[in-house]
Amino acid sequence: MNELFFKSFVITFYRAFLGFFILVIVVFGVFMEMKQHLMIAERLLQNSAGFYAILLIFLGYTLAQKRFQIRLLNDKHYRIFHQLGFFTWPQLGRNFLPVWLANHALILAYSVLLTYVGIGMRSGGKLGVLWLFLIGIFLADITVLYFKLKKPFPESTRVRPAIFKKLKFEFWFLMHLRENRTLLILAVKIISIFLLNGFFYFFTSGEFDLRWLEFGILCTAYVHFPIWLEKDGFESQQLSYFRNMPLSYSRKLWQHAVPILLILSPELTLLVFKFGILENLPDLFFLLILLIAMNMGIYGLIKWRNEQEKALKLGYLVFFFLFLLVIFGIHPLIVSAVCLIPFLVSVRSRYSV
């Protein structure tokens, strides 16, 4: 039975959020050394606000995992698990404990790191709160599952929230991210904001010129690469029907620009907040255009190449090409124009999504 649970609830969970976990592994496993992880853990335990913020992040991860699990149970292919409603609470807890541990391995691993650092700092109180919080999450998770299995499985479920009586085409991808790729969009936003804020921190020291921020925007744009891969996959697989409905070029540009701008709104807001000084308005304008153009260009490359492997290889080459343009001080508007070319070309067909 444990093997069936593992294949049904663990493998499907990691497969659905594969982009998120790859992103976390690359950023926190490749670009950060163990010394940096230990330093961050020490700061989190020293600062109460940071400690409770990490607990809030753990809670958000757990809620997203539980939401995905309930959506699986509502699927007709999972009706076999209806018989688990005959289990008592302890029996259900024992059977789902390996599933819970596997799905929460990420936050459990970080909790072990915090515990290792906290023992050296003698932060017994916070470590006690941390592990009581994790135990409480497990108990709440099993309790929700227990009462879910006691109820009859629905014949059908609403995918679109009832509050939206008519959802415009421009927001379909955003709703897809919200419903099916919650962790991915959250991870991309957290890493992107953290990265861009770090570039601003070093820029304010006065040791770097505007090219440093342009490079930061380039890195931030490539953090969104999994999102644009997901967008292309969503349009090519789930919206293929609309290829037979010709649209004007301007309409298509609008339908692609709206979700891209909404997804980039946190980074755009951060740029305005950090750089919004009156005498720097021209530079701020150039940076905003550059951020939008680079992300549109990455999406255009992915859409243009069709195959994911080819898009990744081309993405690496384009990164170094844009890096050279930034290093040699090419004006941001020229770099933006270069980035927009693949986007404008990729959506030129009236019979493409």
N, C-alpha and C positions, 0 to 999 in steps of 0.2 A: 504493500500500500504506500510506503514511503517513497518508493521509486515512482509510482504514479503521481503522487503529490508533487514530487520534485520536477517531473517533466511537465506537469500541467500548470504549476504556479510559479516555479522558479525560473525555468528556462524561458517561458513565455514572457516573464517580467523583464529579464535581462535582454531578451531579443527586442522587445518593444522599445526599451530605453538604451539601446546599444550606443547610440551617438552620445548620450549623456555620459555614460561610464567611460567611453573612450576619451572624451574631452577631459574628464576629471583625471584619468590616468596620465594623459599627455601633459596637462598643465601642472598637476601636483606631484606626478611621479618622475617626469622627465626634466621639466624646467626648474624644479625646486630640489634643493639638497636636504638631507636629513637634518642638518643643523638649522636650516630655516624653519622646518616644521617644528622642531623643538622650541625655537625662539617664539614662534607664533603661539604655540600651546602655553608657554610660560606667560605671555602677555594676556592670553584669554583668562587664565586662572588668577592673574593679578588684578584684572579689571572685571568688576562684577557685571557691568553692562555687557562686555564682550562674552562673558560666561553664559549669561542668560540669553544672549543673542544666538549662541551656538545651540542652546537647548531649543530655541524657537525654530532654528533651521532643521534640527533633528525631527521636531514635531511636524514641520511641513513635509519633510521626506516621507515620514510615516503615513501622513494623511494621503499623499499622492499614491503611495504603494497600496494602501487600503482601498482607495477609490478604484484603482486598476483591478484589484482582486475582486471587488464586488461586481465590476463590469464583466469580468470573466464569468463569474457565477451566474450572471443573468443571460449569458449566451446559451443557445439551445444545445451546443455541443458539450456543455458542462452539466446537463441535467442529471448525469450519473451521480454527481456529488450530492444530490438531494437526500440520499440515504444517510448522509452524515448527520442529518437532523435527529437521528435516533441515538447519537452519541451523548454521553453526559459531558458536562463542562470539562472535568479532568481528562476524560478520554480524548476529547477534541484538542485540548491543550497539548497533550503528549504527542499526538499525531502531527500537529501543525507546528510544534516547536522547531524541528529542523527547517521547515519552510520559512518560518519567521527569521531564524538565525541567518539563513542563506540570503534572504531578500534584504536584510538589514546589516549585511556584512560591512558595508562602507562606514556606517555610523558607529558600529561596534568596534571596528578597527581604530577609528579616531578616538573613541572613548578609552580604549586601551592605551593609546599614546598619551592622552590627557592624564590618565591614571599614573603612568610611568613618570611623567613630569611632576604631577601633583604630589607623589610620594616624596620626591626629593625636596619639594617646596613645603612639605608638611601642610598641605591644603586638604586635610581630612574632611572638613565640613562640606566643601564644594564637591569633593569626590563622592561623598555619601549622597548628596543631592543628585549628582549625575546618575549614579547607578540605581537609586530609587526611582528616578525619572524613567530610566530605560525599562525597569521592571514594570512600572505603571503603564508604560506604552504597550508592553507585551500583554499585560492583563486586559487592558482596554481593547486591544486588537482582537484577542480571542473572544472576548465578550461580545463585541460587535458581530464577529463571524458566527458565534453561537446563536444569537437571536436572528441573524439573517437566514441561517439554515433551518430554523424552526418555522419560518414563514413559507407559504407556497411560492414557487418561482414564478415570476411574471411571464405571461405569454408573449409580451412585447415590451420594449422599453423605449422611452423618448431619448433620442440622441441630441436633438436641438432643444435648448432651454425654452420653457413656455413663455418667458418674458419677451422673446423675440418672435413676433408673429410672422414677420417677413425679414429674413436676413439677406442683405445685399451681397452680390457676388464678391465684392472686394473684401468681405470679412469672413469668407468661408475658410480660408487658410488659417486665419487667426483662431477661429473656432476649432479647427482641426488640431492646432497646437495645444489649445486649452484642454481639449477632451482627451487627446491621445498621446501628446508629447509634452506633458506638463513639466517633468523633470528636465527635459532637454532645454526648453526655453528658459527655465529658471537658472540652470547651470550656465548657459551662454550669457545671460544677462548679468549674473553675479560676477563671472570671470571677466566679462567685458568692462563692466564698471570699475572693478578692482584694478584691472590693467590700465585703463585710461586714467584713472585717478593717480596711479603710480607714476605715469609719465608726467602728469601735471606737477606732482610733488617735486620731481627732479628739475622740471623746467623752471619752477619758481625760485630755485637756488641761484639762477642767473648764469649758470655754467653752460647752458645750451641755448641755441637759437630756435627759430620756428621749425626748422627741419626736424628737430627732435619730436615735436608734437605731430608733425606729418607722419613720421615713422610710427608713432604711437597709434595714430588713426589707421595706418596700414595693418598693424598687428591686430587692432580691435576689429577691423573688417574681416580679417581671416579667422578670428574667433567665431564669427557668424557663419562660417563655411557649412557646418552641419545643418543649420537652419535652411540655407538656400538649397542644399541637397534634398532636404525634406520637402521643400516647396516644389521643386521640380518633380520629385517622385509623386507627390500628391496630385499635381496637375496632369502628369502623364498617365497615371493609373486610374485615379478616381474621377477625373474630369475629362477623360478622353472623348466622351459624348459631345462635348462642346466644340470639338474640332470641326464639326459639320455645321457650325453656326457662325458664318463670317461676321466679323466685327471690324469697325473702322480702326485705323492705326491709332488715332488719338484716344479712342475708347479703351483699347488694349493697354496703351501706356498708362492711362489713369488707373485701370484695374490692377496693374502690377505696382504702380508707384504708391498707392494708398497703403497696402499691407507692409511694404518695405519701410515707408516712413513711420508707420505706427510701431513696427518692431524696433526701429532705431530711435524712437522718441526718448528713452532714458539717456542714451548717449548724447543726443542732440541737446537735451536739457542740461546735462552735465557740462557740455562745452559752453553753453550760454552762461551758466552759473559761474564757472571757473574763469572764463575768458571775457565776460561781458563788461569790459571797461570801455568807456566812451571812445578813448583815443585808439583802441585796438579793434574797433568795429570792422574795418576792412579785413584784417587778419581773421577775425571771427567768422565773417561771411565766407572767406576762402576755405576755412577748415570745415565748416558745415557742409558746403558743396562737395568738398573732397570726401568726407565721410559717406555721404549719400551716393556719390558717383562710384566710389570703390566697391560698395556693397552691391550696387546695381550691376557693376561690371563683373563681379564674381558670379552673381546669379546668371548673367548673360552667358558667361563661359560654360557654366554647368548646363544650361538649357541648350546651348549651341552644340556641345559635344555629345549630348544624349547619354553616352555610357559613363558610369560613375568613375571607373578606373582611368579613363582618358581625361576626364574632367580634373581628377586629382593630380595627374602628371602635369597637365597644362597649368593648373593652379600654382604648382611649385615654381615653374618657369616664370609665370607672370609676377609672382611675389618678388623674385630677385630682380626682374626687370623694373618693377615699380620702385623697389628699394634703391636701385641705381639712379632712377629719375629724381628721387627725393634727395639722395646724397649729393648729386651734382647741382642741386638748387634749382631745378626746373620749376617754373611758377605753378602753384597749386591748380589754377584754372586750366592750364595745359594738361597737367596730369589727370584732372577730372574729365576733360574732353576725351583723352585717350581711354579712360576707364569706361566711359559711356558707349563707346563704339560697339563692343560685343553685346551690350544690352539692347541697343537700338536695332542691331542686325538680327538678334535672336528672336525678336517679337515682330519682325517685319511682315511675316506671312499672315494674311487675313484668315487663314484656316488653321492656325495654331491657337492653343489656349492662351 
